[in-house]
Amino acid sequence: MTIVKQMDVRSNIKKYFDMAFNGEPIIIPRKNNRNVVIVSEKDFKEMEKARRNAAYLAMLDESDRQLKEGRVIAKTMEELEAMAEE
């Protein structure tokens, strides 16, 4: 992880983009703690996938909790097909 002033990024943007592409996150501090991080698209996609997976696992945990509490509704296939036709 590299911390770089905004002015340095402006004057050496290719260098920092290349570093990010090679897996080195670049942190650019800004006023009022509004910092920015440059990461490669590959790393960004991995972070997004991890975030979606965490949300999905939380949803599964909630479903499991509801099932254990008996808060379920059971439907036969015929009932589901009738609902789909409505």
PyMOL Python script that loads the backbone (N, CA, C, O; Angstrom):
from pymol import cmd

cmd.read_pdbstr("""\
ATOM      1  N   MET A   1       0.849  -1.167   0.000  1.00  0.00           N
ATOM      2  CA  MET A   1       0.000   0.000   0.000  1.00  0.00           C
ATOM      3  C   MET A   1       0.900   1.238   0.000  1.00  0.00           C
ATOM      4  O   MET A   1       1.810   1.368   0.820  1.00  0.00           O
ATOM      5  N   THR A   2       0.622   2.137  -0.937  1.00  0.00           N
ATOM      6  CA  THR A   2       1.423   3.344  -1.075  1.00  0.00           C
ATOM      7  C   THR A   2       0.531   4.557  -0.848  1.00  0.00           C
ATOM      8  O   THR A   2      -0.583   4.620  -1.368  1.00  0.00           O
ATOM      9  N   ILE A   3       1.015   5.509  -0.079  1.00  0.00           N
ATOM     10  CA  ILE A   3       0.288   6.754   0.167  1.00  0.00           C
ATOM     11  C   ILE A   3       0.989   7.856  -0.612  1.00  0.00           C
ATOM     12  O   ILE A   3       2.195   8.061  -0.476  1.00  0.00           O
ATOM     13  N   VAL A   4       0.217   8.560  -1.431  1.00  0.00           N
ATOM     14  CA  VAL A   4       0.795   9.549  -2.338  1.00  0.00           C
ATOM     15  C   VAL A   4      -0.037  10.820  -2.307  1.00  0.00           C
ATOM     16  O   VAL A   4      -1.266  10.770  -2.254  1.00  0.00           O
ATOM     17  N   LYS A   5       0.643  11.962  -2.341  1.00  0.00           N
ATOM     18  CA  LYS A   5      -0.056  13.243  -2.407  1.00  0.00           C
ATOM     19  C   LYS A   5      -0.732  13.386  -3.766  1.00  0.00           C
ATOM     20  O   LYS A   5      -0.256  12.866  -4.775  1.00  0.00           O
ATOM     21  N   GLN A   6      -1.838  14.093  -3.766  1.00  0.00           N
ATOM     22  CA  GLN A   6      -2.603  14.301  -4.979  1.00  0.00           C
ATOM     23  C   GLN A   6      -1.755  14.918  -6.096  1.00  0.00           C
ATOM     24  O   GLN A   6      -1.870  14.518  -7.255  1.00  0.00           O
ATOM     25  N   MET A   7      -0.909  15.883  -5.754  1.00  0.00           N
ATOM     26  CA  MET A   7      -0.044  16.532  -6.741  1.00  0.00           C
ATOM     27  C   MET A   7       0.921  15.540  -7.378  1.00  0.00           C
ATOM     28  O   MET A   7       1.192  15.616  -8.576  1.00  0.00           O
ATOM     29  N   ASP A   8       1.447  14.597  -6.569  1.00  0.00           N
ATOM     30  CA  ASP A   8       2.367  13.586  -7.101  1.00  0.00           C
ATOM     31  C   ASP A   8       1.658  12.652  -8.081  1.00  0.00           C
ATOM     32  O   ASP A   8       2.229  12.247  -9.094  1.00  0.00           O
ATOM     33  N   VAL A   9       0.404  12.317  -7.765  1.00  0.00           N
ATOM     34  CA  VAL A   9      -0.356  11.454  -8.677  1.00  0.00           C
ATOM     35  C   VAL A   9      -0.558  12.168 -10.004  1.00  0.00           C
ATOM     36  O   VAL A   9      -0.395  11.572 -11.069  1.00  0.00           O
ATOM     37  N   ARG A  10      -0.911  13.444  -9.937  1.00  0.00           N
ATOM     38  CA  ARG A  10      -1.124  14.207 -11.172  1.00  0.00           C
ATOM     39  C   ARG A  10       0.128  14.210 -12.060  1.00  0.00           C
ATOM     40  O   ARG A  10       0.030  14.053 -13.277  1.00  0.00           O
ATOM     41  N   SER A  11       1.277  14.386 -11.458  1.00  0.00           N
ATOM     42  CA  SER A  11       2.495  14.499 -12.261  1.00  0.00           C
ATOM     43  C   SER A  11       3.085  13.141 -12.651  1.00  0.00           C
ATOM     44  O   SER A  11       3.932  13.073 -13.542  1.00  0.00           O
ATOM     45  N   ASN A  12       2.649  12.061 -11.997  1.00  0.00           N
ATOM     46  CA  ASN A  12       3.198  10.727 -12.290  1.00  0.00           C
ATOM     47  C   ASN A  12       2.090   9.688 -12.421  1.00  0.00           C
ATOM     48  O   ASN A  12       2.237   8.564 -11.942  1.00  0.00           O
ATOM     49  N   ILE A  13       0.991  10.051 -13.061  1.00  0.00           N
ATOM     50  CA  ILE A  13      -0.191   9.195 -13.065  1.00  0.00           C
ATOM     51  C   ILE A  13       0.085   7.814 -13.668  1.00  0.00           C
ATOM     52  O   ILE A  13      -0.404   6.812 -13.145  1.00  0.00           O
ATOM     53  N   LYS A  14       0.849   7.741 -14.746  1.00  0.00           N
ATOM     54  CA  LYS A  14       1.149   6.440 -15.357  1.00  0.00           C
ATOM     55  C   LYS A  14       1.862   5.534 -14.359  1.00  0.00           C
ATOM     56  O   LYS A  14       1.537   4.353 -14.243  1.00  0.00           O
ATOM     57  N   LYS A  15       2.823   6.084 -13.649  1.00  0.00           N
ATOM     58  CA  LYS A  15       3.581   5.309 -12.654  1.00  0.00           C
ATOM     59  C   LYS A  15       2.637   4.698 -11.619  1.00  0.00           C
ATOM     60  O   LYS A  15       2.742   3.513 -11.303  1.00  0.00           O
ATOM     61  N   TYR A  16       1.717   5.505 -11.092  1.00  0.00           N
ATOM     62  CA  TYR A  16       0.821   5.016 -10.045  1.00  0.00           C
ATOM     63  C   TYR A  16      -0.250   4.079 -10.594  1.00  0.00           C
ATOM     64  O   TYR A  16      -0.660   3.142  -9.910  1.00  0.00           O
ATOM     65  N   PHE A  17      -0.702   4.321 -11.809  1.00  0.00           N
ATOM     66  CA  PHE A  17      -1.626   3.384 -12.446  1.00  0.00           C
ATOM     67  C   PHE A  17      -0.947   2.037 -12.649  1.00  0.00           C
ATOM     68  O   PHE A  17      -1.551   0.992 -12.410  1.00  0.00           O
ATOM     69  N   ASP A  18       0.301   2.059 -13.085  1.00  0.00           N
ATOM     70  CA  ASP A  18       1.045   0.800 -13.269  1.00  0.00           C
ATOM     71  C   ASP A  18       1.222   0.074 -11.936  1.00  0.00           C
ATOM     72  O   ASP A  18       1.090  -1.149 -11.871  1.00  0.00           O
ATOM     73  N   MET A  19       1.518   0.821 -10.882  1.00  0.00           N
ATOM     74  CA  MET A  19       1.655   0.200  -9.556  1.00  0.00           C
ATOM     75  C   MET A  19       0.339  -0.453  -9.132  1.00  0.00           C
ATOM     76  O   MET A  19       0.331  -1.575  -8.624  1.00  0.00           O
ATOM     77  N   ALA A  20      -0.769   0.252  -9.345  1.00  0.00           N
ATOM     78  CA  ALA A  20      -2.076  -0.299  -8.985  1.00  0.00           C
ATOM     79  C   ALA A  20      -2.374  -1.542  -9.814  1.00  0.00           C
ATOM     80  O   ALA A  20      -2.874  -2.539  -9.293  1.00  0.00           O
ATOM     81  N   PHE A  21      -2.067  -1.478 -11.100  1.00  0.00           N
ATOM     82  CA  PHE A  21      -2.280  -2.624 -11.978  1.00  0.00           C
ATOM     83  C   PHE A  21      -1.490  -3.838 -11.502  1.00  0.00           C
ATOM     84  O   PHE A  21      -1.937  -4.974 -11.660  1.00  0.00           O
ATOM     85  N   ASN A  22      -0.325  -3.602 -10.925  1.00  0.00           N
ATOM     86  CA  ASN A  22       0.527  -4.691 -10.428  1.00  0.00           C
ATOM     87  C   ASN A  22       0.192  -5.105  -8.994  1.00  0.00           C
ATOM     88  O   ASN A  22       0.957  -5.836  -8.365  1.00  0.00           O
ATOM     89  N   GLY A  23      -0.941  -4.644  -8.479  1.00  0.00           N
ATOM     90  CA  GLY A  23      -1.420  -5.119  -7.179  1.00  0.00           C
ATOM     91  C   GLY A  23      -1.116  -4.218  -6.006  1.00  0.00           C
ATOM     92  O   GLY A  23      -1.385  -4.598  -4.867  1.00  0.00           O
ATOM     93  N   GLU A  24      -0.565  -3.035  -6.235  1.00  0.00           N
ATOM     94  CA  GLU A  24      -0.208  -2.114  -5.144  1.00  0.00           C
ATOM     95  C   GLU A  24      -1.289  -1.039  -5.016  1.00  0.00           C
ATOM     96  O   GLU A  24      -1.348  -0.141  -5.856  1.00  0.00           O
ATOM     97  N   PRO A  25      -2.139  -1.101  -3.998  1.00  0.00           N
ATOM     98  CA  PRO A  25      -3.142  -0.047  -3.825  1.00  0.00           C
ATOM     99  C   PRO A  25      -2.469   1.304  -3.566  1.00  0.00           C
ATOM    100  O   PRO A  25      -1.487   1.385  -2.828  1.00  0.00           O
ATOM    101  N   ILE A  26      -2.999   2.343  -4.168  1.00  0.00           N
ATOM    102  CA  ILE A  26      -2.474   3.697  -4.018  1.00  0.00           C
ATOM    103  C   ILE A  26      -3.513   4.516  -3.251  1.00  0.00           C
ATOM    104  O   ILE A  26      -4.644   4.679  -3.708  1.00  0.00           O
ATOM    105  N   ILE A  27      -3.121   5.028  -2.082  1.00  0.00           N
ATOM    106  CA  ILE A  27      -4.022   5.845  -1.271  1.00  0.00           C
ATOM    107  C   ILE A  27      -3.670   7.308  -1.489  1.00  0.00           C
ATOM    108  O   ILE A  27      -2.508   7.705  -1.402  1.00  0.00           O
ATOM    109  N   ILE A  28      -4.699   8.104  -1.774  1.00  0.00           N
ATOM    110  CA  ILE A  28      -4.514   9.537  -1.969  1.00  0.00           C
ATOM    111  C   ILE A  28      -5.295  10.250  -0.863  1.00  0.00           C
ATOM    112  O   ILE A  28      -6.522  10.317  -0.921  1.00  0.00           O
ATOM    113  N   PRO A  29      -4.595  10.782   0.143  1.00  0.00           N
ATOM    114  CA  PRO A  29      -5.283  11.489   1.232  1.00  0.00           C
ATOM    115  C   PRO A  29      -5.884  12.800   0.731  1.00  0.00           C
ATOM    116  O   PRO A  29      -5.296  13.494  -0.098  1.00  0.00           O
ATOM    117  N   ARG A  30      -7.076  13.125   1.254  1.00  0.00           N
ATOM    118  CA  ARG A  30      -7.743  14.368   0.897  1.00  0.00           C
ATOM    119  C   ARG A  30      -8.281  15.018   2.165  1.00  0.00           C
ATOM    120  O   ARG A  30      -8.344  14.388   3.220  1.00  0.00           O
ATOM    121  N   LYS A  31      -8.660  16.262   2.051  1.00  0.00           N
ATOM    122  CA  LYS A  31      -9.195  16.993   3.211  1.00  0.00           C
ATOM    123  C   LYS A  31     -10.449  16.304   3.747  1.00  0.00           C
ATOM    124  O   LYS A  31     -11.160  15.610   3.020  1.00  0.00           O
ATOM    125  N   ASN A  32     -10.693  16.513   5.014  1.00  0.00           N
ATOM    126  CA  ASN A  32     -11.881  15.982   5.692  1.00  0.00           C
ATOM    127  C   ASN A  32     -11.995  14.464   5.584  1.00  0.00           C
ATOM    128  O   ASN A  32     -13.097  13.916   5.563  1.00  0.00           O
ATOM    129  N   ASN A  33     -10.863  13.801   5.516  1.00  0.00           N
ATOM    130  CA  ASN A  33     -10.820  12.332   5.483  1.00  0.00           C
ATOM    131  C   ASN A  33     -11.610  11.755   4.305  1.00  0.00           C
ATOM    132  O   ASN A  33     -12.215  10.690   4.426  1.00  0.00           O
ATOM    133  N   ARG A  34     -11.605  12.450   3.177  1.00  0.00           N
ATOM    134  CA  ARG A  34     -12.292  11.985   1.971  1.00  0.00           C
ATOM    135  C   ARG A  34     -11.273  11.331   1.040  1.00  0.00           C
ATOM    136  O   ARG A  34     -11.175  11.685  -0.135  1.00  0.00           O
ATOM    137  N   ASN A  35     -10.525  10.384   1.573  1.00  0.00           N
ATOM    138  CA  ASN A  35      -9.436   9.734   0.857  1.00  0.00           C
ATOM    139  C   ASN A  35      -9.947   8.903  -0.320  1.00  0.00           C
ATOM    140  O   ASN A  35     -11.103   8.480  -0.357  1.00  0.00           O
ATOM    141  N   VAL A  36      -9.053   8.688  -1.271  1.00  0.00           N
ATOM    142  CA  VAL A  36      -9.355   7.902  -2.465  1.00  0.00           C
ATOM    143  C   VAL A  36      -8.303   6.807  -2.569  1.00  0.00           C
ATOM    144  O   VAL A  36      -7.140   7.004  -2.216  1.00  0.00           O
ATOM    145  N   VAL A  37      -8.737   5.643  -3.063  1.00  0.00           N
ATOM    146  CA  VAL A  37      -7.805   4.532  -3.274  1.00  0.00           C
ATOM    147  C   VAL A  37      -7.884   4.107  -4.734  1.00  0.00           C
ATOM    148  O   VAL A  37      -8.970   3.915  -5.279  1.00  0.00           O
ATOM    149  N   ILE A  38      -6.733   3.965  -5.351  1.00  0.00           N
ATOM    150  CA  ILE A  38      -6.662   3.463  -6.720  1.00  0.00           C
ATOM    151  C   ILE A  38      -6.259   1.992  -6.634  1.00  0.00           C
ATOM    152  O   ILE A  38      -5.236   1.646  -6.044  1.00  0.00           O
ATOM    153  N   VAL A  39      -7.082   1.140  -7.233  1.00  0.00           N
ATOM    154  CA  VAL A  39      -6.780  -0.289  -7.300  1.00  0.00           C
ATOM    155  C   VAL A  39      -7.002  -0.754  -8.737  1.00  0.00           C
ATOM    156  O   VAL A  39      -7.677  -0.078  -9.515  1.00  0.00           O
ATOM    157  N   SER A  40      -6.448  -1.879  -9.080  1.00  0.00           N
ATOM    158  CA  SER A  40      -6.646  -2.423 -10.420  1.00  0.00           C
ATOM    159  C   SER A  40      -8.080  -2.912 -10.566  1.00  0.00           C
ATOM    160  O   SER A  40      -8.765  -3.176  -9.578  1.00  0.00           O
ATOM    161  N   GLU A  41      -8.521  -3.028 -11.805  1.00  0.00           N
ATOM    162  CA  GLU A  41      -9.871  -3.545 -12.064  1.00  0.00           C
ATOM    163  C   GLU A  41     -10.010  -4.964 -11.518  1.00  0.00           C
ATOM    164  O   GLU A  41     -11.053  -5.326 -10.974  1.00  0.00           O
ATOM    165  N   LYS A  42      -8.961  -5.757 -11.665  1.00  0.00           N
ATOM    166  CA  LYS A  42      -8.987  -7.140 -11.156  1.00  0.00           C
ATOM    167  C   LYS A  42      -9.218  -7.145  -9.644  1.00  0.00           C
ATOM    168  O   LYS A  42     -10.063  -7.890  -9.148  1.00  0.00           O
ATOM    169  N   ASP A  43      -8.472  -6.317  -8.914  1.00  0.00           N
ATOM    170  CA  ASP A  43      -8.638  -6.249  -7.461  1.00  0.00           C
ATOM    171  C   ASP A  43     -10.021  -5.724  -7.094  1.00  0.00           C
ATOM    172  O   ASP A  43     -10.645  -6.211  -6.152  1.00  0.00           O
ATOM    173  N   PHE A  44     -10.499  -4.730  -7.838  1.00  0.00           N
ATOM    174  CA  PHE A  44     -11.826  -4.179  -7.586  1.00  0.00           C
ATOM    175  C   PHE A  44     -12.898  -5.248  -7.766  1.00  0.00           C
ATOM    176  O   PHE A  44     -13.803  -5.367  -6.941  1.00  0.00           O
ATOM    177  N   LYS A  45     -12.799  -6.022  -8.836  1.00  0.00           N
ATOM    178  CA  LYS A  45     -13.779  -7.088  -9.080  1.00  0.00           C
ATOM    179  C   LYS A  45     -13.742  -8.133  -7.973  1.00  0.00           C
ATOM    180  O   LYS A  45     -14.787  -8.644  -7.571  1.00  0.00           O
ATOM    181  N   GLU A  46     -12.553  -8.457  -7.476  1.00  0.00           N
ATOM    182  CA  GLU A  46     -12.438  -9.410  -6.367  1.00  0.00           C
ATOM    183  C   GLU A  46     -13.104  -8.860  -5.105  1.00  0.00           C
ATOM    184  O   GLU A  46     -13.776  -9.596  -4.384  1.00  0.00           O
ATOM    185  N   MET A  47     -12.915  -7.563  -4.841  1.00  0.00           N
ATOM    186  CA  MET A  47     -13.546  -6.948  -3.666  1.00  0.00           C
ATOM    187  C   MET A  47     -15.073  -6.942  -3.809  1.00  0.00           C
ATOM    188  O   MET A  47     -15.793  -7.218  -2.850  1.00  0.00           O
ATOM    189  N   GLU A  48     -15.554  -6.626  -5.012  1.00  0.00           N
ATOM    190  CA  GLU A  48     -16.999  -6.622  -5.252  1.00  0.00           C
ATOM    191  C   GLU A  48     -17.573  -8.026  -5.096  1.00  0.00           C
ATOM    192  O   GLU A  48     -18.655  -8.196  -4.534  1.00  0.00           O
ATOM    193  N   LYS A  49     -16.863  -9.018  -5.583  1.00  0.00           N
ATOM    194  CA  LYS A  49     -17.317 -10.408  -5.450  1.00  0.00           C
ATOM    195  C   LYS A  49     -17.382 -10.804  -3.977  1.00  0.00           C
ATOM    196  O   LYS A  49     -18.342 -11.442  -3.546  1.00  0.00           O
ATOM    197  N   ALA A  50     -16.368 -10.428  -3.209  1.00  0.00           N
ATOM    198  CA  ALA A  50     -16.359 -10.731  -1.774  1.00  0.00           C
ATOM    199  C   ALA A  50     -17.511 -10.032  -1.063  1.00  0.00           C
ATOM    200  O   ALA A  50     -18.130 -10.612  -0.171  1.00  0.00           O
ATOM    201  N   ARG A  51     -17.806  -8.784  -1.452  1.00  0.00           N
ATOM    202  CA  ARG A  51     -18.904  -8.035  -0.839  1.00  0.00           C
ATOM    203  C   ARG A  51     -20.242  -8.706  -1.155  1.00  0.00           C
ATOM    204  O   ARG A  51     -21.085  -8.867  -0.273  1.00  0.00           O
ATOM    205  N   ARG A  52     -20.433  -9.099  -2.425  1.00  0.00           N
ATOM    206  CA  ARG A  52     -21.684  -9.776  -2.806  1.00  0.00           C
ATOM    207  C   ARG A  52     -21.808 -11.117  -2.096  1.00  0.00           C
ATOM    208  O   ARG A  52     -22.892 -11.483  -1.643  1.00  0.00           O
ATOM    209  N   ASN A  53     -20.698 -11.855  -1.996  1.00  0.00           N
ATOM    210  CA  ASN A  53     -20.728 -13.144  -1.302  1.00  0.00           C
ATOM    211  C   ASN A  53     -21.095 -12.966   0.167  1.00  0.00           C
ATOM    212  O   ASN A  53     -21.867 -13.755   0.713  1.00  0.00           O
ATOM    213  N   ALA A  54     -20.550 -11.942   0.808  1.00  0.00           N
ATOM    214  CA  ALA A  54     -20.865 -11.690   2.221  1.00  0.00           C
ATOM    215  C   ALA A  54     -22.345 -11.364   2.379  1.00  0.00           C
ATOM    216  O   ALA A  54     -22.986 -11.844   3.314  1.00  0.00           O
ATOM    217  N   ALA A  55     -22.897 -10.556   1.477  1.00  0.00           N
ATOM    218  CA  ALA A  55     -24.329 -10.219   1.542  1.00  0.00           C
ATOM    219  C   ALA A  55     -25.181 -11.471   1.322  1.00  0.00           C
ATOM    220  O   ALA A  55     -26.191 -11.666   1.998  1.00  0.00           O
ATOM    221  N   TYR A  56     -24.774 -12.310   0.381  1.00  0.00           N
ATOM    222  CA  TYR A  56     -25.512 -13.542   0.108  1.00  0.00           C
ATOM    223  C   TYR A  56     -25.456 -14.486   1.313  1.00  0.00           C
ATOM    224  O   TYR A  56     -26.467 -15.084   1.682  1.00  0.00           O
ATOM    225  N   LEU A  57     -24.280 -14.616   1.921  1.00  0.00           N
ATOM    226  CA  LEU A  57     -24.158 -15.481   3.098  1.00  0.00           C
ATOM    227  C   LEU A  57     -24.990 -14.953   4.263  1.00  0.00           C
ATOM    228  O   LEU A  57     -25.560 -15.740   5.019  1.00  0.00           O
ATOM    229  N   ALA A  58     -25.065 -13.639   4.416  1.00  0.00           N
ATOM    230  CA  ALA A  58     -25.903 -13.062   5.477  1.00  0.00           C
ATOM    231  C   ALA A  58     -27.366 -13.380   5.220  1.00  0.00           C
ATOM    232  O   ALA A  58     -28.112 -13.669   6.155  1.00  0.00           O
ATOM    233  N   MET A  59     -27.783 -13.330   3.954  1.00  0.00           N
ATOM    234  CA  MET A  59     -29.163 -13.663   3.609  1.00  0.00           C
ATOM    235  C   MET A  59     -29.441 -15.145   3.907  1.00  0.00           C
ATOM    236  O   MET A  59     -30.507 -15.489   4.418  1.00  0.00           O
ATOM    237  N   LEU A  60     -28.483 -16.012   3.587  1.00  0.00           N
ATOM    238  CA  LEU A  60     -28.651 -17.436   3.893  1.00  0.00           C
ATOM    239  C   LEU A  60     -28.723 -17.674   5.402  1.00  0.00           C
ATOM    240  O   LEU A  60     -29.525 -18.486   5.862  1.00  0.00           O
ATOM    241  N   ASP A  61     -27.891 -16.973   6.173  1.00  0.00           N
ATOM    242  CA  ASP A  61     -27.935 -17.099   7.632  1.00  0.00           C
ATOM    243  C   ASP A  61     -29.300 -16.681   8.172  1.00  0.00           C
ATOM    244  O   ASP A  61     -29.844 -17.331   9.065  1.00  0.00           O
ATOM    245  N   GLU A  62     -29.851 -15.598   7.633  1.00  0.00           N
ATOM    246  CA  GLU A  62     -31.172 -15.135   8.059  1.00  0.00           C
ATOM    247  C   GLU A  62     -32.245 -16.160   7.701  1.00  0.00           C
ATOM    248  O   GLU A  62     -33.144 -16.421   8.501  1.00  0.00           O
ATOM    249  N   SER A  63     -32.156 -16.738   6.513  1.00  0.00           N
ATOM    250  CA  SER A  63     -33.111 -17.770   6.109  1.00  0.00           C
ATOM    251  C   SER A  63     -33.010 -18.990   7.013  1.00  0.00           C
ATOM    252  O   SER A  63     -34.025 -19.570   7.398  1.00  0.00           O
ATOM    253  N   ASP A  64     -31.784 -19.377   7.350  1.00  0.00           N
ATOM    254  CA  ASP A  64     -31.578 -20.519   8.237  1.00  0.00           C
ATOM    255  C   ASP A  64     -32.167 -20.242   9.625  1.00  0.00           C
ATOM    256  O   ASP A  64     -32.782 -21.118  10.233  1.00  0.00           O
ATOM    257  N   ARG A  65     -31.971 -19.015  10.116  1.00  0.00           N
ATOM    258  CA  ARG A  65     -32.525 -18.638  11.417  1.00  0.00           C
ATOM    259  C   ARG A  65     -34.046 -18.713  11.386  1.00  0.00           C
ATOM    260  O   ARG A  65     -34.656 -19.223  12.326  1.00  0.00           O
ATOM    261  N   GLN A  66     -34.666 -18.217  10.324  1.00  0.00           N
ATOM    262  CA  GLN A  66     -36.121 -18.264  10.201  1.00  0.00           C
ATOM    263  C   GLN A  66     -36.618 -19.703  10.132  1.00  0.00           C
ATOM    264  O   GLN A  66     -37.651 -20.036  10.713  1.00  0.00           O
ATOM    265  N   LEU A  67     -35.889 -20.546   9.431  1.00  0.00           N
ATOM    266  CA  LEU A  67     -36.258 -21.958   9.334  1.00  0.00           C
ATOM    267  C   LEU A  67     -36.203 -22.622  10.700  1.00  0.00           C
ATOM    268  O   LEU A  67     -37.110 -23.372  11.062  1.00  0.00           O
ATOM    269  N   LYS A  68     -35.140 -22.352  11.468  1.00  0.00           N
ATOM    270  CA  LYS A  68     -34.999 -22.946  12.798  1.00  0.00           C
ATOM    271  C   LYS A  68     -36.076 -22.457  13.756  1.00  0.00           C
ATOM    272  O   LYS A  68     -36.469 -23.172  14.678  1.00  0.00           O
ATOM    273  N   GLU A  69     -36.555 -21.227  13.534  1.00  0.00           N
ATOM    274  CA  GLU A  69     -37.629 -20.675  14.365  1.00  0.00           C
ATOM    275  C   GLU A  69     -39.005 -21.141  13.909  1.00  0.00           C
ATOM    276  O   GLU A  69     -40.016 -20.821  14.535  1.00  0.00           O
ATOM    277  N   GLY A  70     -39.038 -21.887  12.830  1.00  0.00           N
ATOM    278  CA  GLY A  70     -40.311 -22.397  12.330  1.00  0.00           C
ATOM    279  C   GLY A  70     -41.108 -21.367  11.535  1.00  0.00           C
ATOM    280  O   GLY A  70     -42.301 -21.554  11.296  1.00  0.00           O
ATOM    281  N   ARG A  71     -40.469 -20.305  11.135  1.00  0.00           N
ATOM    282  CA  ARG A  71     -41.173 -19.269  10.369  1.00  0.00           C
ATOM    283  C   ARG A  71     -41.038 -19.569   8.874  1.00  0.00           C
ATOM    284  O   ARG A  71     -40.331 -18.876   8.142  1.00  0.00           O
ATOM    285  N   VAL A  72     -41.738 -20.622   8.443  1.00  0.00           N
ATOM    286  CA  VAL A  72     -41.701 -21.032   7.044  1.00  0.00           C
ATOM    287  C   VAL A  72     -43.116 -21.248   6.531  1.00  0.00           C
ATOM    288  O   VAL A  72     -44.050 -21.459   7.304  1.00  0.00           O
ATOM    289  N   ILE A  73     -43.251 -21.191   5.236  1.00  0.00           N
ATOM    290  CA  ILE A  73     -44.525 -21.498   4.584  1.00  0.00           C
ATOM    291  C   ILE A  73     -44.241 -22.622   3.597  1.00  0.00           C
ATOM    292  O   ILE A  73     -43.363 -22.503   2.742  1.00  0.00           O
ATOM    293  N   ALA A  74     -44.986 -23.711   3.721  1.00  0.00           N
ATOM    294  CA  ALA A  74     -44.801 -24.851   2.831  1.00  0.00           C
ATOM    295  C   ALA A  74     -45.878 -24.831   1.759  1.00  0.00           C
ATOM    296  O   ALA A  74     -47.051 -24.607   2.058  1.00  0.00           O
ATOM    297  N   LYS A  75     -45.488 -25.062   0.516  1.00  0.00           N
ATOM    298  CA  LYS A  75     -46.413 -25.114  -0.616  1.00  0.00           C
ATOM    299  C   LYS A  75     -46.125 -26.374  -1.407  1.00  0.00           C
ATOM    300  O   LYS A  75     -44.975 -26.788  -1.550  1.00  0.00           O
ATOM    301  N   THR A  76     -47.195 -26.984  -1.923  1.00  0.00           N
ATOM    302  CA  THR A  76     -47.013 -28.112  -2.829  1.00  0.00           C
ATOM    303  C   THR A  76     -46.688 -27.566  -4.213  1.00  0.00           C
ATOM    304  O   THR A  76     -46.865 -26.374  -4.468  1.00  0.00           O
ATOM    305  N   MET A  77     -46.217 -28.422  -5.099  1.00  0.00           N
ATOM    306  CA  MET A  77     -45.914 -28.002  -6.466  1.00  0.00           C
ATOM    307  C   MET A  77     -47.182 -27.496  -7.156  1.00  0.00           C
ATOM    308  O   MET A  77     -47.136 -26.538  -7.928  1.00  0.00           O
ATOM    309  N   GLU A  78     -48.309 -28.143  -6.875  1.00  0.00           N
ATOM    310  CA  GLU A  78     -49.567 -27.719  -7.483  1.00  0.00           C
ATOM    311  C   GLU A  78     -49.946 -26.303  -7.021  1.00  0.00           C
ATOM    312  O   GLU A  78     -50.422 -25.493  -7.816  1.00  0.00           O
ATOM    313  N   GLU A  79     -49.733 -26.019  -5.751  1.00  0.00           N
ATOM    314  CA  GLU A  79     -50.025 -24.675  -5.232  1.00  0.00           C
ATOM    315  C   GLU A  79     -49.121 -23.617  -5.875  1.00  0.00           C
ATOM    316  O   GLU A  79     -49.565 -22.515  -6.196  1.00  0.00           O
ATOM    317  N   LEU A  80     -47.851 -23.972  -6.055  1.00  0.00           N
ATOM    318  CA  LEU A  80     -46.910 -23.045  -6.692  1.00  0.00           C
ATOM    319  C   LEU A  80     -47.289 -22.798  -8.150  1.00  0.00           C
ATOM    320  O   LEU A  80     -47.225 -21.665  -8.627  1.00  0.00           O
ATOM    321  N   GLU A  81     -47.684 -23.862  -8.858  1.00  0.00           N
ATOM    322  CA  GLU A  81     -48.087 -23.697 -10.254  1.00  0.00           C
ATOM    323  C   GLU A  81     -49.338 -22.836 -10.359  1.00  0.00           C
ATOM    324  O   GLU A  81     -49.453 -22.014 -11.268  1.00  0.00           O
ATOM    325  N   ALA A  82     -50.278 -23.021  -9.433  1.00  0.00           N
ATOM    326  CA  ALA A  82     -51.490 -22.200  -9.438  1.00  0.00           C
ATOM    327  C   ALA A  82     -51.159 -20.746  -9.171  1.00  0.00           C
ATOM    328  O   ALA A  82     -51.764 -19.856  -9.767  1.00  0.00           O
ATOM    329  N   MET A  83     -50.207 -20.489  -8.284  1.00  0.00           N
ATOM    330  CA  MET A  83     -49.791 -19.114  -8.003  1.00  0.00           C
ATOM    331  C   MET A  83     -49.144 -18.478  -9.234  1.00  0.00           C
ATOM    332  O   MET A  83     -49.322 -17.287  -9.487  1.00  0.00           O
ATOM    333  N   ALA A  84     -48.394 -19.271  -9.995  1.00  0.00           N
ATOM    334  CA  ALA A  84     -47.724 -18.752 -11.183  1.00  0.00           C
ATOM    335  C   ALA A  84     -48.718 -18.394 -12.277  1.00  0.00           C
ATOM    336  O   ALA A  84     -48.464 -17.498 -13.083  1.00  0.00           O
ATOM    337  N   GLU A  85     -49.840 -19.085 -12.307  1.00  0.00           N
ATOM    338  CA  GLU A  85     -50.858 -18.826 -13.337  1.00  0.00           C
ATOM    339  C   GLU A  85     -51.675 -17.576 -13.014  1.00  0.00           C
ATOM    340  O   GLU A  85     -52.307 -17.013 -13.909  1.00  0.00           O
ATOM    341  N   GLU A  86     -51.676 -17.132 -11.766  1.00  0.00           N
ATOM    342  CA  GLU A  86     -52.483 -15.972 -11.380  1.00  0.00           C
ATOM    343  C   GLU A  86     -51.917 -14.688 -11.894  1.00  0.00           C
ATOM    344  O   GLU A  86     -52.485 -13.623 -11.652  1.00  0.00           O
TER     345      GLU A  86
END
""", "prot")
cmd.dss("prot")
cmd.show_as("cartoon", "prot")
cmd.util.cbc("prot")
cmd.orient("prot")
